[in-house]
Amino acid sequence: MSVIKRGKVWYLKFRPFGKQLQIALKSCETKRQALSVETELSYALKSKDFSTLSKTARVACVNIHNCQNWELPPELKPEPVRLSEQIITLGDGFGLFARSETYTTAKYPYRYRVCIEHLERHFKEGTPIKDIWTPQIRTYRTKRQDEGVKAATINREVGTLSRIFQVLIDHRLVEVNPCRLISRLSEKDGQRAACIGYDDIRRIMDCCPSWYADIVWVGYLTGMRRSEIINLKWRGVNLNKRIISLHTSETKERHFKKIPIHKYLIPVFERLGKIRDLSDDHVFRVNNHPIPPDTCKRPWDRALDKLKWAKPRPRFHDLRHSWLTNARRSKIDHEMRQAILGHSDRTLPVTERYGWINDKEFVEAIDKLVTFESETIILTAANG
């Protein structure tokens, strides 16, 4: 057996029956914990005694059996939560969902929490789960639409309710998921195209705190997502090669990504490196602490408020669109643009889609990037 770490996740490699297997130990935070799970699994698989496994080792052992299509030993079969003799409420569903693997392993669990808050506000925790069916869910959607909530947000909230029902099904508390009987709302009305001009970027940055202005500038010159920036670690930054490396666990696309560092960003990283906290590997910090996702949204909106920006307003994500526009105008080729953004063109042959691009090519491409003096354009379904 061997224990290795990739990004934030520990992985266990071993050969229980001649064939090498690999399993992610997502709940292990240290190597000591991972080695402990390794010892438990080794003993359990050899002795066929699964009764003494810890919770983490038990989950890993179940995953191994499921992935290999092995019959699950009786000791590993989940015992259903017996609430059938009492009325099952939505609050019971919230509680079970909060302890489920879907929630505990989610990359952004706060998104579920926000959705649950809206669901709870409408349905109430004490509502019997049997009283929530398709008419009630459609009424909820209509109410949220009347409140001006976008279709994508409503779909996310109904999707969270669907996951709660699925957890209840797993525990044999309900038999049907009513959310699956309802089609998703069309999100075409929420589609938009935007490009933020350089002058407006500077105006927004001038109205932001200095720590947030650095994040905006990095987003504008790299095309990185906000979550990728605020979660960026020094171990992924190589100033000598001018390359940022993101592990599969750190990207939305779930594949490895390299982003070249623009020459205008070198002074930013050098300045941040001088005040680096050796006890924490985050590049961007505020008040000597990593930046919570919710905190990172407010400065952008406050800056637009200060500028009295009328709707439609630019979003932080529009910095990616702006980078792509500037890269195209700077004659950076299509394949390079897509590689930096992390996109992959599924219409291309595999040999072209995954062609290797070395660090030198990335840096040469980013050195071509020019920030053009252009106006800010925001097109939505309403004004387009």
C-alpha positions in Angstrom: 0.0 0.0 0.0 1.0 3.6 -0.4 -0.5 6.9 0.7 0.0 10.0 -1.5 -1.5 13.5 -1.5 -2.7 15.4 -4.5 -3.9 18.9 -3.8 -6.0 18.7 -0.7 -6.9 15.0 -1.0 -5.1 12.0 0.3 -5.2 8.9 -1.9 -4.6 5.3 -1.0 -3.1 2.9 -3.5 -3.0 -0.9 -2.8 -3.4 -4.3 -4.3 -5.9 -6.3 -2.2 -6.3 -9.2 -4.7 -3.5 -8.6 -7.2 -5.1 -5.7 -9.0 -4.0 -2.2 -8.0 -6.8 0.0 -6.7 -6.9 3.7 -5.8 -9.3 5.3 -3.4 -9.7 8.9 -2.3 -9.8 9.6 1.5 -11.6 12.9 1.4 -12.2 13.2 5.1 -8.6 12.7 6.0 -6.8 15.9 6.8 -3.3 14.6 7.7 -1.1 11.8 6.6 -1.3 10.2 10.0 -5.1 9.8 9.6 -4.6 8.4 6.0 -2.1 5.9 7.3 -4.5 4.8 10.1 -7.2 4.2 7.4 -4.6 2.2 5.4 -3.9 -0.1 8.4 -7.6 -0.6 9.0 -8.4 -1.5 5.4 -5.5 -3.8 5.1 -6.6 -5.8 8.2 -10.3 -5.8 7.2 -9.8 -7.0 3.7 -7.4 -9.8 4.7 -9.4 -11.0 7.8 -12.9 -10.3 6.3 -13.7 -8.6 9.6 -15.3 -5.3 8.9 -17.0 -4.7 12.3 -14.2 -2.6 13.8 -13.7 -0.1 11.0 -13.8 3.6 11.9 -16.3 5.8 10.0 -13.7 7.0 7.5 -12.3 3.5 6.8 -15.9 2.2 6.6 -16.8 4.8 3.9 -13.6 4.0 2.0 -14.3 0.2 2.2 -17.9 0.7 0.9 -16.6 2.8 -2.0 -14.0 0.1 -2.9 -16.7 -2.6 -3.0 -19.1 -0.4 -5.0 -16.4 0.6 -7.6 -15.3 -3.0 -8.1 -18.9 -4.3 -8.1 -18.1 -6.6 -5.2 -20.9 -7.9 -3.0 -21.2 -5.7 0.1 -20.5 -7.6 3.4 -23.4 -7.5 5.9 -21.3 -5.4 8.3 -21.0 -2.7 5.7 -24.6 -2.5 4.6 -26.2 0.8 5.9 -28.9 0.5 8.5 -31.9 2.6 7.6 -32.8 5.4 9.9 -36.1 4.3 11.6 -38.3 7.3 11.7 -41.2 5.6 10.1 -43.2 5.5 13.2 -43.3 9.2 13.5 -44.2 11.9 11.0 -41.2 12.7 8.8 -40.7 16.4 8.4 -38.7 18.6 6.1 -36.5 19.4 9.1 -35.7 15.7 9.4 -34.7 15.8 5.7 -32.4 18.9 6.3 -30.7 17.0 9.2 -30.1 13.8 7.2 -28.9 15.8 4.2 -26.4 17.8 6.4 -24.8 14.5 7.4 -24.9 12.9 3.9 -21.8 12.4 1.7 -23.3 14.8 -0.9 -23.1 17.7 1.6 -20.0 16.8 3.6 -17.9 16.3 0.4 -19.3 19.3 -1.5 -16.7 21.8 -2.7 -19.0 24.7 -1.9 -21.4 23.6 0.9 -22.4 27.2 1.6 -24.4 27.1 -1.7 -26.5 24.3 -0.2 -27.0 26.3 3.0 -28.3 29.3 1.1 -30.8 27.1 -0.8 -31.9 25.4 2.3 -32.6 28.8 4.0 -35.0 29.8 1.1 -36.7 26.4 1.2 -37.1 26.6 4.9 -38.5 30.1 4.7 -41.3 28.8 2.4 -42.0 25.3 3.5 -41.1 25.6 7.2 -39.1 22.9 9.0 -42.2 21.2 10.6 -43.9 20.6 7.3 -44.6 16.8 6.8 -42.5 15.6 3.9 -45.6 13.7 2.5 -47.3 17.1 2.1 -44.6 18.3 -0.3 -45.5 17.2 -3.8 -45.4 18.6 -7.3 -48.2 21.2 -6.8 -46.4 22.6 -3.8 -43.0 22.6 -5.6 -44.5 24.4 -8.6 -46.1 27.0 -6.2 -42.7 27.5 -4.7 -41.1 28.1 -8.1 -43.9 30.6 -9.1 -43.4 32.5 -5.8 -39.7 32.8 -6.3 -40.2 34.0 -9.9 -42.6 36.6 -8.7 -39.8 37.8 -6.3 -37.6 38.4 -9.3 -35.3 35.4 -8.7 -33.5 34.1 -11.7 -34.3 30.8 -13.2 -30.8 29.4 -12.6 -31.1 30.1 -8.9 -34.6 28.6 -8.7 -33.3 25.4 -10.5 -30.5 25.2 -7.9 -32.9 25.5 -5.0 -35.2 22.8 -6.4 -32.2 20.7 -7.2 -31.2 21.0 -3.5 -34.7 19.8 -2.5 -34.3 16.9 -4.9 -31.0 15.9 -3.2 -32.8 16.0 0.2 -35.5 13.7 -1.2 -32.8 11.4 -2.5 -31.2 11.1 0.9 -34.7 10.2 2.3 -35.1 7.6 -0.3 -31.6 6.2 0.6 -32.9 5.8 4.2 -36.1 4.2 3.0 -38.2 7.0 4.4 -39.9 8.0 1.1 -40.3 6.1 -2.1 -40.5 8.8 -4.8 -38.7 12.0 -5.5 -41.4 14.5 -6.7 -38.7 17.0 -7.9 -37.9 14.6 -10.7 -41.4 14.9 -12.0 -40.9 18.6 -12.7 -38.9 19.9 -15.6 -36.2 22.6 -15.1 -36.9 26.2 -15.9 -35.3 27.5 -19.0 -32.2 29.6 -18.2 -31.9 31.2 -21.6 -33.2 34.5 -20.2 -30.2 34.6 -17.9 -27.7 34.3 -20.7 -25.5 37.3 -21.2 -22.4 38.5 -23.0 -20.1 41.1 -21.5 -16.8 42.8 -21.9 -15.5 45.3 -19.3 -13.3 48.0 -20.7 -9.9 48.8 -19.1 -10.9 52.2 -17.9 -13.9 50.8 -16.1 -11.7 48.1 -14.5 -9.5 50.8 -13.1 -12.6 52.7 -11.8 -13.9 49.6 -10.1 -10.5 48.8 -8.5 -10.2 52.4 -7.2 -13.4 51.9 -5.3 -12.4 48.5 -3.8 -10.2 47.8 -0.8 -6.6 47.2 -1.8 -6.7 43.5 -1.0 -9.7 43.1 -3.3 -8.2 45.3 -6.0 -5.4 42.8 -6.3 -8.0 40.0 -6.9 -9.8 42.0 -9.6 -6.5 42.7 -11.3 -5.5 39.1 -11.3 -8.9 38.1 -12.6 -8.6 40.6 -15.4 -5.1 39.5 -16.6 -5.5 35.8 -16.1 -9.1 34.9 -16.7 -9.2 32.8 -13.5 -12.5 32.3 -11.7 -13.0 34.1 -8.4 -13.0 30.9 -6.4 -9.7 29.8 -8.1 -8.1 33.1 -7.1 -9.2 33.3 -3.4 -8.2 29.6 -2.9 -4.9 30.0 -4.7 -1.9 28.6 -2.7 1.7 29.6 -2.9 2.6 26.0 -3.7 0.9 26.5 -7.0 2.7 29.8 -7.9 6.1 29.7 -9.6 7.3 33.3 -10.2 10.5 32.1 -11.8 8.7 30.2 -14.5 5.7 32.7 -14.4 3.3 29.8 -14.1 0.3 29.2 -11.8 -0.6 25.5 -11.5 -4.0 24.3 -10.4 -4.7 20.8 -9.3 -7.8 18.9 -10.5 -9.4 19.5 -7.1 -9.0 23.3 -7.4 -10.8 23.8 -10.8 -14.4 23.7 -11.8 -13.5 21.6 -14.8 -11.9 19.0 -12.6 -8.8 18.8 -14.6 -5.2 20.1 -14.2 -4.7 23.6 -15.5 -1.8 26.0 -16.0 -2.2 29.8 -16.1 0.7 32.0 -17.3 1.5 35.1 -15.1 1.3 38.4 -17.0 4.3 40.7 -16.5 2.0 43.3 -14.9 1.1 40.8 -12.2 4.7 40.0 -11.1 4.9 43.0 -8.8 1.6 42.0 -7.2 2.8 38.5 -6.3 6.2 39.8 -5.2 4.5 42.3 -2.8 2.2 39.6 -1.4 5.1 37.2 -1.0 6.9 39.7 1.3 4.0 39.6 3.8 3.4 35.9 3.4 2.2 34.0 6.5 4.2 30.8 6.9 1.4 29.2 8.9 -1.0 29.5 6.0 -0.4 28.9 2.3 -3.1 31.1 0.8 -1.8 33.9 -1.5 -4.7 36.2 -0.9 -5.7 37.0 2.7 -7.7 39.7 4.5 -7.0 40.5 8.2 -4.4 37.7 8.2 -7.1 35.1 7.4 -8.1 33.2 4.3 -11.0 34.9 2.5 -14.5 33.4 3.0 -16.4 33.1 -0.3 -19.2 35.4 1.0 -16.8 38.1 2.0 -15.3 38.1 -1.5 -18.6 39.0 -3.2 -19.4 42.2 -1.2 -16.6 44.6 -2.3 -17.5 44.2 -6.0 -21.1 45.2 -5.4 -20.2 48.0 -3.1 -17.8 49.4 -5.7 -20.6 49.4 -8.3 -22.9 51.1 -5.8 -20.3 53.8 -5.2 -20.0 54.3 -8.9 -23.9 54.4 -9.2 -23.7 51.8 -12.0 -27.1 51.3 -13.6 -28.4 47.9 -14.5 -27.3 45.7 -16.2 -24.2 45.6 -14.0 -20.9 43.8 -14.7 -20.1 40.7 -12.7 -16.8 39.4 -11.5 -17.2 36.5 -13.8 -17.3 39.0 -16.7 -13.6 39.4 -16.2 -13.2 36.0 -17.9 -15.1 37.2 -20.9 -13.0 40.4 -21.0 -9.8 38.4 -20.8 -11.0 36.2 -23.7 -11.9 39.2 -25.8 -8.5 40.8 -25.1 -6.7 37.6 -25.9 -8.5 37.2 -29.2 -7.7 40.8 -30.2 -4.1 40.2 -29.2 -3.9 37.3 -31.7 -3.4 34.6 -29.1 -4.5 31.4 -30.9 -7.7 29.6 -30.1 -6.2 26.5 -28.6 -4.0 28.5 -26.2 -6.9 30.7 -25.1 -9.0 27.6 -24.3 -6.1 25.9 -22.4 -5.6 29.0 -20.2 -9.3 29.4 -19.4 -9.6 25.7 -18.8 -12.1 24.9 -21.5 -11.8 22.0 -23.8 -13.4 21.8 -27.3 -15.2 18.5 -27.5 -15.5 18.7 -31.2 -11.7 18.4 -31.7 -9.9 15.1 -32.0 -8.4 13.9 -28.8 -4.9 14.4 -30.0 -5.6 18.1 -30.7 -7.7 18.7 -27.6 -5.1 17.4 -25.2 -1.9 18.4 -27.1 0.8 19.3 -24.6 1.7 23.0 -24.2 4.9 23.7 -22.3 5.5 26.5 -19.9 7.5 28.6 -22.3 4.6 28.6 -24.8 2.2 29.7 -22.1 4.5 32.7 -21.1 5.1 33.7 -24.8 1.3 33.7 -25.3 0.5 35.9 -22.2 3.2 38.4 -23.2 1.2 39.1 -26.3 -1.9 40.1 -24.3 -2.8 43.7 -24.6 -5.5 45.5 -22.6 -7.4 47.4 -25.2 -9.1 50.8 -24.6 -12.6 49.7 -25.2 -16.0 50.5 -23.8 -17.9 48.2 -21.5 -20.6 46.2 -23.2 -23.1 44.1 -21.4 -25.7 42.3 -23.4 -28.6 40.3 -21.8 -31.7 38.7 -23.0 -33.6 41.8 -22.0 -31.4 44.4 -23.7 -29.7 42.4 -26.4 
